[in-house]
Amino acid sequence: MRYNSHLRDKARRLRRNLTDSEVIEVDGSQHLVCEHALQDRSRDRYLGLKVLRFNSREVLEESNAVVEVIDRTVAEQLRAKIPPGPPLLKGGEEGKVG
């Protein structure tokens, strides 16, 4: 595969216009080694990314747990971004108290 300089410019634009989002990354076990883990976290901070990181063994052998973590994280983010609706008053009617 040849290097495509147009992709570099596109990547820069995308990084400048990042939305608040979560990245899911699956790495080999070498990323559990301290040096790789530190490099990963440094890159994440530099790019301003929030990363859910799993190793390939977790994905292959504990996929239900991985999906549960992803689901819980997404649900927490949605709750944080969407304000709760007003509480229902007695009888479920607006303005009716007691």
C-alpha positions in Angstrom: 0.0 0.0 0.0 1.4 3.4 -1.0 1.4 6.4 1.3 -1.4 8.8 0.6 -0.7 12.3 1.7 -4.3 13.3 1.3 -5.2 11.0 4.2 -2.8 12.9 6.5 -4.7 16.2 5.8 -8.0 14.5 6.4 -6.8 13.0 9.7 -5.6 16.4 10.9 -9.0 17.9 10.0 -10.8 15.1 11.9 -8.6 15.5 15.0 -9.3 19.3 15.0 -13.0 18.7 14.9 -13.3 15.8 17.3 -16.5 15.5 19.2 -16.6 14.2 22.7 -16.5 10.5 22.0 -15.2 7.2 23.2 -12.7 5.1 21.2 -12.7 1.3 21.6 -9.3 -0.2 21.0 -8.3 -3.9 20.9 -4.6 -4.5 21.3 -2.4 -7.5 21.6 -0.9 -8.6 24.9 2.3 -6.5 24.2 0.2 -3.4 25.1 -0.1 -4.7 28.7 3.7 -4.2 29.1 4.3 -1.0 31.0 6.2 0.8 28.1 3.5 0.2 25.6 0.7 1.1 28.1 2.5 4.4 28.8 2.9 5.2 25.1 -0.8 4.4 24.5 -2.0 6.7 27.4 0.4 9.5 26.2 -1.0 9.3 22.7 -4.6 9.3 24.0 -4.0 12.4 26.1 -2.2 14.1 23.2 -5.1 13.4 20.8 -7.7 14.1 23.5 -9.2 10.7 23.2 -11.2 8.7 25.8 -10.2 5.1 25.2 -11.8 1.9 26.3 -9.0 -0.5 25.8 -9.3 -4.3 25.7 -6.7 -6.9 24.9 -7.4 -9.5 22.2 -7.6 -12.3 24.8 -10.4 -10.5 26.6 -12.3 -10.0 23.4 -11.9 -13.6 22.3 -12.5 -15.3 25.6 -14.6 -12.8 27.6 -16.7 -11.2 24.9 -19.8 -10.9 27.0 -17.9 -9.0 29.7 -16.4 -6.7 27.1 -19.8 -5.9 25.6 -21.2 -5.3 29.1 -18.4 -2.7 29.8 -19.0 -1.0 26.5 -22.8 -0.9 27.0 -22.4 0.4 30.6 -20.0 3.1 29.4 -22.3 4.3 26.6 -25.3 4.3 29.0 -23.4 6.4 31.5 -22.3 8.9 28.9 -25.9 9.2 27.6 -27.2 9.8 31.2 -24.6 12.5 31.7 -25.5 14.3 28.4 -29.3 14.1 28.5 -30.8 15.9 31.5 -33.6 14.0 33.3 -37.1 14.9 32.5 -39.2 16.8 35.0 -40.7 14.6 37.8 -44.2 13.5 37.3 -46.6 15.1 39.8 -49.3 13.1 41.5 -51.5 11.4 39.0 -49.0 12.1 36.2 -50.6 15.4 35.3 -48.5 18.6 35.1 -49.3 21.2 37.7 -51.5 18.9 39.8 -50.0 18.6 43.3 -51.5 16.6 46.1 
